[in-house]
Amino acid sequence: MPSDPPRTPRLSPTPAPQPSGSSPRTAPQRTASTTSVLLRLVAWGRPALPRIVLGGLTALGASLLALAVPQVLRAVVNGPLLTSGSRTGVVEAAGLVLLLGALEAFLVWCRRALILTPGTNVELAMRRDLFRRLLDLPVEFHDRWSGGQLLSRSMSDLSTVRRWMVFGLVMLCVSATTVVVGVGLMIATAPVLGLVYLAGAVPMVWLGFRFRRDYRVVARRARDQAGDLATTVEESVHGIRVLKAFGRGEDALGDFVRQADALRATEVAKARTQSRVTFALGAIPEAVLAVSLAIGVVLAARGDVSVGALVAFFATAAIVNAPVERLGQLLAMTLDARAATERFVQVIDTVPAVQDPDEPARLSAPPGGGSLVELADVRFAHPGRGRDAGTEILTGIDLRLEPGTTTALVGLTGSGKTTLLQLVPRLYDVTAGAVRVDGVDVRDLTRAELRAAVSVAFEDPILFSASVRENVLMGAPDDLPPEQAEALLQRSLDVARAGFARDLPDGLDTVIGEEGLSLSGGQRQRVALARAIAVRPRVLLLDDPLSALDVTTEAEVTRRLREELAGTTTLVVAHRPSTVALADRVAVLEDGRITAVGAHADLLATHAHYRYVLTALELEDTERAALEAERRDRAAERREDEESEVVEVADETADEKLEVRR
């Protein structure tokens, strides 16, 4: 069969570093400034920007009203108090101060009312876009990234961004403006004292730059370590049965405590860095005020500064000191938001390696219901897999699946059977060659259309925390009438021998729990198989979906599948000899290539590697059957022992009652 020339990928995925689950890391060196990183948020914050700006203006208005109060005091001291002594002027000034205070409080309330709701809408939009991107990114991305890192980005990081947008950003702008206007008023009121206060800003600016450099590193490290810790919790919870079965709970706790201690140390380093700058930003202005007071008394005694100006200067300084002292907290919040934004856009900027074409082709309806599937010189290598990165797993697959036929794929463990299966629905893209469905390259189809035509049942079934009904009908068309959906559900359950679901506490509406762990392995496989059948696909891919079933159940499911799959093109990965019975023909995968395709009996007679593989599978199957028989024998012995104990207890009770009567 002629092979297609290798295709150049349409888009190269942006490399994303793999977050580790163990050692702490420092943030990678970035050339982008904090401003340029945070400006990325404009894309999501634009709808809320008018209200955020309006909220900032109301907050600024409140600060300016506060700065107006010292000027009123200046007029009062230099006027009614020192000259006429009129009580009327004092009362009027007091009323004006009260009015300014009431307006300031009202504007503060307006700021909160204007900003809070838009901030939550921005967070919602960012979280929605992040989840959409996670769903769009290929399996290869999720192979490299831990769930805890992605979870921390979607929850704590976005909450940090939202808090900064609704408070940190607004108050940083307002505080900076308040300081500038306040210092200007101080210089205008008492020029010498204002310049002295302004001189104190030089060390504060230097401290701010140093704080930004030190805090940015620990802020990013803390967020990465929090993601690692979330990964540890997630893995431990999912693997709780293994930890309990092997008695490794204390080891898991030790790993968790070590990571938690590392995170605690980083958070303490953050707090120390912030406390140093907070202390300095509080102490320096107070020290400058002390110097200003000494100089101001001398100037007032000499008549160079009026008493009212001196009062207004120190009242203004008291107002300006509050935002100056708050700058440390606001800078820390800004740098935390920068780290959170970097982590967020790190995922958002990752270009999916598997994308829909700009001008997609369409699949025509096959006459018999099943589609023709062709793999032409298919090669595949996993990118970024440690020492094996770039090593080809499949080195030139040529395979043709005729419409309506069932083909079993047989090979040794690790030969790439599951990988080959996942190339058909484009869970991965081929490195070279082509996969075609009805003559159309799968890369020329939209993923939605391709995956509506191709259904997969994996060996390790993943079920969702939803009802049995929702899990089975997950891939069924949304526009099915209720009666047809119900008929499809019942038929799929019957074919997969998953009728046990009807006997669950709430029947088919029973919520089966996270990943379906409330069911046994065999039950999960049967529900997953029913889900694949309910899609009514043109092509059905089965990755040994019967491995957890006993021999009797497997035989019944196999018989029903042969009836149901008539007319559907099926490729089944066989890890058990009995699965081969489902197939019309067998393809042998050896050293990354298909070395033979034919009937089971013919391959047994002519293909040595096939005989070897089948012997290995039969040995594994025999061992599995022996273990199953041993398990059943032990269970029977336990039941007999329990029944004997019940009889003995009943006899003893009867003897005791008889003795009492006597």
HELIX and SHEET records of a PDB file:
HELIX    1   1 THR A   34  LEU A   38  1                                   5    
HELIX    2   2 LEU A   39  LEU A   41  5                                   3    
HELIX    3   3 VAL A   42  GLY A   45  1                                   4    
HELIX    4   4 ARG A   46  ALA A   48  5                                   3    
HELIX    5   5 LEU A   49  VAL A   76  1                                  28    
HELIX    6   6 VAL A   77  SER A   84  3                                   8    
HELIX    7   7 ARG A   87  ASP A  136  1                                  50    
HELIX    8   8 VAL A  139  ARG A  144  1                                   6    
HELIX    9   9 GLY A  147  SER A  152  1                                   6    
HELIX   10  10 ARG A  153  ASP A  157  3                                   5    
HELIX   11  11 LEU A  158  ARG A  163  1                                   6    
HELIX   12  12 TRP A  164  GLY A  168  3                                   5    
HELIX   13  13 LEU A  169  THR A  189  1                                  21    
HELIX   14  14 PRO A  191  ALA A  199  1                                   9    
HELIX   15  15 ALA A  201  HIS A  238  1                                  38    
HELIX   16  16 ILE A  240  ALA A  245  1                                   6    
HELIX   17  17 GLY A  249  ARG A  302  1                                  54    
HELIX   18  18 VAL A  307  ILE A  348  1                                  42    
HELIX   19  19 GLY A  386  ASP A  388  5                                   3    
HELIX   20  20 LYS A  417  LEU A  423  1                                   7    
HELIX   21  21 VAL A  442  ASP A  444  5                                   3    
HELIX   22  22 ARG A  447  ALA A  453  1                                   7    
HELIX   23  23 VAL A  468  VAL A  472  1                                   5    
HELIX   24  24 PRO A  482  VAL A  495  1                                  14    
HELIX   25  25 GLY A  499  ASP A  503  5                                   5    
HELIX   26  26 GLY A  507  ASP A  509  5                                   3    
HELIX   27  27 GLU A  514  GLY A  516  5                                   3    
HELIX   28  28 GLY A  521  ALA A  534  1                                  14    
HELIX   29  29 VAL A  551  GLU A  564  1                                  14    
HELIX   30  30 PRO A  577  VAL A  580  1                                   4    
HELIX   31  31 HIS A  600  THR A  606  1                                   7    
HELIX   32  32 ALA A  608  ARG A  661  1                                  54    
SHEET    1   A 4 GLU A 392  LEU A 401  0                                        
SHEET    2   A 4 VAL A 373  ALA A 381 -1                                        
SHEET    3   A 4 ALA A 432  VAL A 437 -1                                        
SHEET    4   A 4 VAL A 440  ASP A 441 -1                                        
SHEET    1   B 6 VAL A 454  ALA A 457  0                                        
SHEET    2   B 6 VAL A 539  ASP A 543  1                                        
SHEET    3   B 6 THR A 569  VAL A 573  1                                        
SHEET    4   B 6 THR A 406  VAL A 410  1                                        
SHEET    5   B 6 ARG A 585  GLU A 590  1                                        
SHEET    6   B 6 ARG A 593  GLY A 598 -1                                        
END                                                                             
